[in-house]
């Protein structure tokens, strides 16, 4: 993002000085899962496309990437109807996937899918801001957590609780793979007056929330509050061009990787799949 774009985006956001009344702010925040359940009732499994792109962005999701000499375990938070789950299971025959969402209807669609089998996947209802993941998943047992377009659906004051919840089930050396809406994204700039709850938090027409992240906010959540190691943390800009309408606009996403600390008593696997003990000082930042 160049300085001119940022300056123009700030001007657009500065013009929206109003916020919706406190009653409605609390209502939308408290009914987040209810509104997403209504979303899936309306759209069933037809709204989002399967996410075949994830292993291009995150090498940890490729079959050749070895996290453990045992069967790798992944948790997807905010699984929706399984648009991430099914491509991952198809490409990675040895992986086991936990998948959770705070929408019971979405989880039901995952469980009723013809590809669903509990020998490879377990889907369950969970609000990660208040329901303890470790009640379903053994503590410190997950190699990878995918957090793709999920934290933006959470009120900012609950995001740190969600991070702490996820960390409890993450292995030493395990990673959180994050992608979500970023500050100055086209969708944020298009919100009209009457949709803003607070800085960078908006409500859509259907009552679902959308928060827009900065790199600094991610570092605050995962490093300062969560105590994780920052591996990557940057913006991804996807340019949209409509030649017919002569429109050139940017979709901006926050993309990051965070790793659970490793001590001398913990172990991780090297590229050959052999276990080695390493110290925190030996962990390289990619």
Secondary structure, DSSP 8 states (H G I E B T S, - for coil): --HHHHHHHHHHHHT------HHHHHHHHHTHHHHHHHHHHHHTT-SS---TTHHHH-GGGSTT--S-SS--EEEEES-TTTTTHHHHHHH-TT-EEEEEES-HHHHHHHHHSTT--TTTEEEEE--TTTS-GGGTS-TT-EEEEEEES-GGGS-HHHHHHHHHHHHTTEEEEEEEEEEEEBTT-HHHHT--TT-EEETTEEE-TTS-EEE-B-HHHHHIIIIIIT--EEEEEEEEEEEEEETTTTEEEEEEEEEEEEE----TT-EEE-TTS-EEE--GGG----
